[in-house]
Amino acid sequence: MKKIAIFIDFKGTELSSYTRTLLGFADTFFGSEVAYYLFSFAGPKQASIPQLKGSVIGYQINAGNSLFAETTELRKLGDQISALSIDEIWLSKSNTSDSVAGIISATLGFQIVPNIKQITQKGDSYLIQKSIFSGKATAHSELSSSHFVGIFPKGFGSDSNAASVEVNFESLDLETSKKYSIIKVDTHEGSIPLPEASIVVGAGRGMKDPGNWGIIEELAQTLHAATACSKPVSDINWRPHHEHVGQTGIKIAPKLYIACGISGAIQHLAGVNGSGKIVVINQDPEAPFFKHADYGIVGDLFDVVPRLTKILKEI
């Protein structure tokens, strides 16, 4: 029986949406002949997860500084995974994968495969399509269906329709070196986190002034969406840096991305090309973004956005 480790993330006491979609895909992909080992950092001791066809064991990892654990601590986690004779490891692209995937891959000697867009089985191998060059190309590869770490984009797969079951998570303690400690972690409350948003409204320098952002926030609020911005906007402190979407910022994959006053430079496209649908609003008909849009509106965003918001409120 194949043993699959899946790193899962929680939002409070509930599974994150991208964890649910990855679990749903894994359940369909593997069927019943598999044992799942679910690992979480700072998750609850007991949680509801979709019922999976295979067996399930949960582990709550207790490291001195959670995801800020030192490399030596994460190597010990790799040793723990090795002792369980895990065949492969699956993660969604997240803070967790950024923190642990590379170190665990190196510790175990597993091949790491990021940006997986599609995966199918072929005998004892996997056929994998993965995004490369910031989404500008797709690589096709075949590799052994064991001893690899796979990283999937957020939103990969689909939610399982299975009933939820309660899983108790055993404690997995990692010895801490105590060379440093986290004094405080500031979190952003009261808004939808960009990585988890199914709808995102972004804006760029076409807004002309930070004081004009009210129309973007009103549209986002109407759509129950998150707000985002281009790199130049965050660089000049018009918007907070945690809203920066792009190659050097946050990469998102919402069902809908609305870009207002953003020209569509390749660096920005690299962060949003995983979106289900892209709508571009720009008064320049030659803006590069239109070549990548599913729908485009050529017009003054200060006219179009309020009218769009008004229509949506009336629906």
LUMMI-147437 format. One line per 10 residues: number of its first residue (from 1); for each residue x, y, z of C-alpha. Coordinates in steps of 0.1 Angstrom, whole numbers. Each point is the difference from the previous one (the first is absolute). Layout:
NUM> X Y Z ~ ...
***
This chain:
1> 0 0 0 ~ 14 34 -10 ~ 6 25 28 ~ -7 36 -9 ~ 9 30 23 ~ -21 31 -6 ~ 8 32 18 ~ -33 18 9 ~ -7 35 10 ~ -28 14 23
11> -18 33 1 ~ -8 0 37 ~ -14 -34 8 ~ -13 -6 -36 ~ 20 -14 -29 ~ 11 26 -25 ~ -18 -1 -33 ~ 31 -10 -20 ~ 7 -29 24 ~ -36 -12 -6
21> 4 1 -38 ~ 34 -19 2 ~ -15 -27 22 ~ -29 -3 -23 ~ 23 -5 -30 ~ 22 -25 19 ~ -31 -21 10 ~ -11 -3 -36 ~ 36 -5 -12 ~ 10 -28 23
31> -32 -17 10 ~ 0 -24 30 ~ 34 -16 -3 ~ 18 27 18 ~ 9 11 36 ~ -1 37 6 ~ 22 17 25 ~ -12 36 6 ~ 25 24 15 ~ -10 34 14
41> 18 29 17 ~ -18 16 28 ~ -33 -16 -10 ~ -27 -13 24 ~ 4 -33 19 ~ -33 -11 -16 ~ -14 12 -33 ~ -26 -9 -26 ~ 13 -10 -33 ~ -17 -15 -31
51> -3 -38 3 ~ 27 -16 -21 ~ -2 -35 -15 ~ 34 -10 14 ~ 11 -1 37 ~ 9 32 17 ~ 24 9 28 ~ 5 36 11 ~ 31 16 16 ~ 2 34 16
61> 36 13 -3 ~ 12 18 30 ~ 31 20 -8 ~ 14 28 21 ~ -10 27 -25 ~ -25 -18 -22 ~ 6 9 -36 ~ 29 21 11 ~ 18 -31 12 ~ 37 -2 -7
71> 15 -22 -27 ~ 12 -25 26 ~ -35 -4 14 ~ -14 -6 -35 ~ 27 -26 -8 ~ -12 -18 31 ~ -35 1 -15 ~ 14 -16 -31 ~ 15 -27 21 ~ -34 -7 16
81> -16 -3 -34 ~ 27 -23 -11 ~ -6 -22 30 ~ -37 -4 -11 ~ 12 -13 -34 ~ -19 27 -19 ~ 0 -5 -38 ~ -8 36 -11 ~ -10 33 14 ~ -27 24 -13
91> -4 37 9 ~ -19 30 -13 ~ 20 31 -8 ~ -1 19 33 ~ 20 13 29 ~ 3 -37 11 ~ 15 -12 -33 ~ 23 30 -2 ~ 13 -8 35 ~ 4 -38 -1
101> -1 -15 -35 ~ 36 7 -10 ~ 16 -10 33 ~ -21 -32 2 ~ 8 -9 -36 ~ 37 4 6 ~ -1 -19 33 ~ -18 -30 -15 ~ 16 1 -34 ~ -34 4 -17
111> -3 18 -33 ~ -20 32 4 ~ -25 10 -27 ~ -15 35 3 ~ -28 17 -19 ~ -19 -33 -10 ~ -28 9 -23 ~ -10 -36 -9 ~ 10 -35 11 ~ -11 -34 -13
121> 11 -35 7 ~ 18 -22 -26 ~ 9 -33 15 ~ 27 6 27 ~ 5 35 -13 ~ -16 34 1 ~ -5 22 -30 ~ 2 36 13 ~ -6 34 -16 ~ 15 28 19
131> 2 38 -5 ~ 35 14 -7 ~ 15 34 -7 ~ -27 18 22 ~ -28 -16 -19 ~ 12 8 -35 ~ 5 -37 -9 ~ -10 -35 11 ~ 25 -28 5 ~ -11 -36 -6
141> 19 -27 20 ~ -2 -36 11 ~ 13 -12 33 ~ -2 -29 25 ~ -33 1 20 ~ 19 -1 33 ~ 26 20 19 ~ -11 34 -12 ~ -13 32 15 ~ -28 15 -21
151> -11 36 4 ~ -34 9 -15 ~ -14 35 -5 ~ -27 12 23 ~ -34 -10 -12 ~ 13 -31 -18 ~ -26 -27 -1 ~ -36 3 13 ~ -17 -2 33 ~ -11 -35 11
161> -37 -6 3 ~ 7 -26 27 ~ -13 4 35 ~ 23 14 26 ~ 17 -22 26 ~ 18 9 32 ~ 37 -7 1 ~ 21 1 31 ~ 35 13 -5 ~ 29 -16 18
171> 27 23 14 ~ 33 0 -19 ~ 25 19 21 ~ 32 14 -16 ~ 28 10 22 ~ 8 37 -2 ~ 34 15 0 ~ -12 32 16 ~ 25 21 -18 ~ -27 26 -5
181> -37 5 8 ~ -29 18 -17 ~ -11 29 21 ~ -31 9 -19 ~ -18 -8 -32 ~ -22 26 -16 ~ -29 -13 -20 ~ -23 20 -23 ~ -36 -3 13 ~ -33 10 -15
191> 7 -7 -36 ~ 0 -31 -23 ~ 35 -14 -3 ~ 12 2 -36 ~ 11 -36 -3 ~ -34 -12 11 ~ -22 24 -19 ~ -22 -14 -28 ~ -4 35 -14 ~ 27 27 -1
201> -3 36 -11 ~ 34 15 -9 ~ 11 35 -10 ~ 31 18 -11 ~ 15 34 -7 ~ -31 8 -21 ~ -16 9 33 ~ 21 31 -1 ~ -1 6 37 ~ -3 -22 31
211> -30 21 11 ~ -20 -14 -30 ~ 1 -36 13 ~ -35 3 15 ~ -17 -11 -33 ~ 22 -32 -1 ~ -8 -8 36 ~ -37 5 -6 ~ 0 -23 -30 ~ 19 -26 20
221> -24 3 29 ~ -29 -4 -23 ~ 15 -32 -15 ~ 13 -13 34 ~ 34 1 -16 ~ 36 8 11 ~ 19 30 -12 ~ 34 -1 -17 ~ 24 24 -17 ~ 29 0 -24
231> 36 3 12 ~ 5 37 -9 ~ -30 8 21 ~ 14 -18 31 ~ 35 14 -7 ~ -12 36 4 ~ -21 -10 30 ~ -34 7 -15 ~ -10 -34 12 ~ 14 -25 26
241> 26 -24 -12 ~ -21 -31 10 ~ -23 10 -29 ~ 28 -1 -26 ~ -8 -27 -26 ~ 26 -10 -26 ~ 32 -19 -6 ~ 17 14 31 ~ -32 3 20 ~ -29 -23 7
251> -11 -24 -27 ~ -38 -6 -1 ~ -24 -23 -17 ~ -35 13 6 ~ -30 -9 -20 ~ -3 36 -12 ~ 26 28 -1 ~ -10 35 -10 ~ 30 23 -9 ~ -7 37 0
261> 25 24 -14 ~ 28 -26 -2 ~ 19 -1 -33 ~ 9 -37 3 ~ 38 -2 2 ~ 13 -36 0 ~ 10 3 36 ~ -36 6 10 ~ -14 -27 -23 ~ 23 -25 17
271> -19 5 32 ~ -36 -3 -15 ~ 2 -24 -29 ~ -15 -27 21 ~ -33 19 2 ~ -31 -17 -14 ~ -12 31 -18 ~ 17 34 -4 ~ -19 32 -6 ~ 20 31 -10
281> -11 36 2 ~ 23 25 -16 ~ -4 31 -21 ~ 30 -10 -22 ~ -12 -25 -27 ~ 37 -9 -6 ~ 6 -11 36 ~ 18 -34 0 ~ -25 -13 26 ~ -28 -2 -26
291> 19 -28 -18 ~ -3 -22 31 ~ -35 10 10 ~ -31 -21 -3 ~ -21 32 0 ~ 12 36 -6 ~ -16 34 5 ~ 17 29 -17 ~ -10 31 20 ~ 8 23 28
301> 0 -21 32 ~ -13 30 20 ~ -31 -3 -21 ~ -2 -37 -6 ~ 7 -13 36 ~ -27 20 18 ~ -25 -9 -27 ~ 9 -37 3 ~ -3 2 38 ~ -34 16 -3
311> -13 -27 -24 ~ 14 -28 23 ~ -18 15 30 ~ -33 0 -19 ~ 3 -37 -9
***
